[in-house]
Amino acid sequence: MDRIGRLRQMAKEALQEYQAAINAGGEPTYPQWADDLMSVCDLAETAAAPALRMQRPTDRIDLRPRLS
């Protein structure tokens, strides 16, 4: 499991513990940090995703009109 996966697992476990406490009749405080952590993980995955980029100058598309 990668780092982001471990962080997601921590957040899921916190939310499961919260739900278990609710089901047991408790009144726990909602772990807002878990939602925040999931959002940060989403941003990190998006930033780490490979971007589609042109690698060579020959990959460019010339949109200028051609003069005969």
C-alpha positions in Angstrom: 0.0 0.0 0.0 1.4 3.4 -0.9 1.5 6.5 1.3 -1.8 7.9 0.0 -3.4 4.5 0.5 -2.3 4.3 4.1 -3.6 7.8 4.8 -7.0 6.9 3.2 -7.1 3.8 5.4 -6.5 5.8 8.5 -9.3 8.2 7.6 -11.7 5.2 6.8 -10.9 3.6 10.1 -11.6 6.8 12.0 -15.0 7.1 10.2 -15.8 3.5 11.0 -14.9 4.0 14.7 -17.2 7.1 14.7 -20.1 5.0 13.1 -19.5 2.2 15.6 -19.7 4.6 18.5 -23.0 6.1 17.1 -24.4 2.6 16.7 -23.5 1.8 20.3 -25.5 4.8 21.5 -22.6 7.2 22.0 -22.3 10.8 21.0 -18.8 11.0 19.6 -17.4 14.1 17.9 -17.3 13.8 14.1 -13.7 13.3 12.9 -13.6 16.3 10.5 -9.9 15.7 10.0 -10.8 12.4 8.1 -12.8 14.3 5.5 -10.0 16.9 5.2 -7.4 14.1 4.8 -9.5 12.4 2.0 -9.6 15.8 0.2 -5.8 16.2 0.5 -5.3 12.7 -0.8 -7.5 13.5 -3.8 -5.5 16.6 -4.5 -2.2 14.7 -4.2 -3.3 12.0 -6.6 -4.5 14.6 -9.1 -1.2 16.5 -8.8 0.8 13.3 -9.2 -1.1 12.1 -12.3 0.9 12.2 -15.4 -0.1 15.2 -17.6 -0.5 14.8 -21.3 2.2 17.0 -22.7 4.0 17.4 -26.0 7.5 16.0 -25.6 9.2 17.1 -28.7 8.9 20.3 -30.9 7.8 18.1 -33.7 4.7 17.1 -31.7 3.4 20.6 -32.1 0.5 21.3 -34.4 1.0 24.2 -36.7 -2.3 26.1 -37.0 -0.9 28.9 -39.1 -2.3 29.2 -42.7 0.0 27.8 -45.3 1.1 30.3 -47.9 1.4 28.8 -51.4 
